[in-house]
Amino acid sequence: MSLVDPAAPGTGEVLDASTPRPLAIDAVLFDLDGTLVDTAPDLCAALNRVRVARGLPQLPIEALRPYASHGARGLIGAGFDVAPDHAGYVELRDAFLDQYAGSLCVDSAVFDAVEDVLDAIEERGLAWGIVTNKATRYTLPLLEALGLAARAQVIVCGDTTPHAKPHPAPLLAAAERLGVPPARCLYVGDAERDVAAGIAAGMLTVVARYGYIAPHETPDTWPAHAHVVQARDLIAWLP
């Protein structure tokens, strides 16, 4: 794991991260799927129900899991080899979303040690929230079922602002709602678009390597400020 000098976000000046150092932040923002919550079991189950309804065999969750961060587009692409410009995409998307809406939180759960991370954030008097591309109608019921909706100080969904990540608008909206300057925020995510959005918003960024990163992706090349192998690693960087 390496850390870029937090005084100069995005500069590429890599420091030795073997010794934890506190970051100059007042808030931590999290991506949802693949970062804060392991939603892959329910997302993949919904996709497999659509496959079975069309006479296709179920796919193993291990094959679908890396695409869970990319929502319906990623999962339908992985499960049916269909892109959004395909004539049958909308039907498949709607069928998948209907299946998912009925089973949002059957096997989904916060990642290991996430509760410890949130406790540490709150104990330090830092603000925290969630910025996701997941639509509000799925995000809020999921967070309520997991007991996180009332705990998060801000929740920005994919349809909260006119633009979704990788555009910085959702992150900037979250910072504004918290009353924290973007430069004093840390954004944690498991996708390249999360890093891009964070950098564009002027925030520090961390890649959650434990999340949904496909074998063909190259997170080491993403211009993040740090990488964590497990959620617990974040605690060492809190002020």
N, C-alpha and C positions, 0 to 999 in steps of 0.2 A: 504494500500500500504506500502511496506517495501523496504528498500534499503540496499544492502550489501555495506560495506566499499569500495569505489572506489579505495582505495590504494591497495586492495588485491582482485582482481576479482576472483569470484568463491570460495571464502573461506567459504561462508555461514555465515559470521559474520553479523547478521542483526541489523541494526540501526533503531532508531525511525524515521519514515518518515513523521510524522505529521507536522514537520517543514521543509519546503524545504531547500535544501542546494545545492550550485552550484557544478557541477561535473567538474573535471579536464579534459576537452575535448576540441578538436579543430575542430571536425567534427561530424556530425550526419548522419548515414546511415539508410535508411528505407527499409523494405520489401515493396512490392507493393500491391498485392491483400490482402485485409483485414487489411491493416495497413495504407497505404497512400491513397489508392483509394478503394472505394466500387464498386467492379466489379461484385458482385454477381448477380445483376439483369440481366446483359447481358450473363453471364456464364450460369445461370440457364435457361434463355430463350432459349439459344442454345441447351441445353440438352433436354428441353421439346419439341423442334421442332423435335429432333431425335426420341423421344418417340412417338410423334404423327404420324410421318412418318411410324412407325412400328405398328400402331394401338393401342398404349397405351395412357391412359389419362395423361394429364399434372399433375405434382406434384407441390404442393405449394412451393413457394420460401423459406418459413420458414423451410421446411423439407430439402431443398437442401443447403441452405445458409452455414451451418457449415462446409460443405465439399469444399467450393469454394477455400480455400487456398491450397488445395491439388491437384489442376489442373484436367486434364482429368481423371487421375487414380481415384481420390477421387470422382468426380462427376459421372463417369460411374459406379463406385461401388455403389454409393448411388441410382442412377437412374435405374440401371439394375441388381444390385447384381452380377456383373461380375468383376472378378479380372484379372490382366494382363496375367495370365497363362491360361485363358479361351480361347478356340478356336475362339470365336467371338469377343474378346476384340479389336483387331486391327481394324476391320471393324467399330465397334462402336466408337472407338477413332477418327478415321479419319473422320467419319461422323460428330462427335461433333466438331472437330477442323475446318472443312470446314464451318459449321454453324456459329461458333464463329468468324472466320476470316472475314465473311461478315457483322458482326454487333458488332464490337469491342466496340463502344462507343455510344450506343443509350441512355441507362439510367445510365451508369457508371458515378460516380462523386467522387471528393475528399471527404473524411469524414469531418464531421462537425468540424470546427475550425482548420483543417489542414493548411489552408491558413494563419491563425494567427500564427501557429507554425512556418511555413516557414519564415514568415515575421520577427518573433522574432529571428530566427537563423541567418538570413541575417543581421539584424540590429546589432547583436553582432559580426559580422565579422567572423562567423563560416562557414566552408564549409559544404555542404550537398549533398547527392546523394542517389541513389537507387540500391539495390542489390536484385534481384528477380530470382526465378527459371523459370519464364515465358520466353519463347523463344523470341528472338529479333524480329521476324517477327510479333509478337503480341504486344510486349512491346512498341516499338518505335512509331507505329501509334497511340496507345492508349495515350501515353504521349504527343504526338504532338497535338492530338485532345483536350486534357485537358490543353494545354499551359504549360506543365511541362518539355518538352524535352529540351528546350533551357535554362531553369532555373536551372535544376539539373547540378551539376558540374561533376558528374560521374554517368554513368548508366552501371551496370553489369548485364547481363541477364543469363538465364539458360544455354545458349550455348556459352557464352563468354569465359569461362575457361573449361578445360577438366573435371572438377568436379562441380557438383551443391551442394547446401546446402543439408544435414548438413555438408558437407566438408567445411573447412574454406577457400579454395582457392578463391571463389568469393569475400569474404570480404577482404581478403589480397590483391587481385588485386585492389579493390576499394581504399583501403588505400594507396597503392603504387601510383596509378594514382593521388590521391589528394596530395601526398607528406606529408601525416600525419602518424605518427607511430600508429600501431593498438591500443596500450594502450591509445592513446589519442582520440579514436573513440568510439562513442556510437551507438549500433545497436538496432533498434526498430522493433519488429516483433510480429506476432500473432500465431506463431506455435512453437512447441517444437524444430523442426529442426532449427529454427532461433536462439533460445537460444543456442543450441548445437554448431552451426556454430560460433556464436559470442564468446562463451567461448573458443572454440578451436583456434580462431584467436587472443585471448588475448584482446578482447574488452569488454567494459561494455555493458550489455544487459538490455533491457526493454521489458516486455510483454505488447502488446496492447490488453487489455482485452475487448475492444469494437469490436474486429475483429471477425474472423470466428473460434470460438472455440466450438467444439462439446460438448454436454452434458456429454459424457463419458470421456472427457479429463480432466486432473487434473493439470492445470497450476500452482497451488500453489506448486506443487512438482518440477517444472522446476527450475533449478539452476540459475535463472535470478537475476539481481541486483536490479530490480525494476519492479513494475506493475503499469500501469496507466489505470484508468477506462475510461477516455476520452482523446482524443488527446491533448486537451488544457492543461492537467496536465503536459505535457512535458515541458512547458515553465518554470515552477517553478524550474526545475533542470538544466537549462542552466546557464553557467557561466556569 
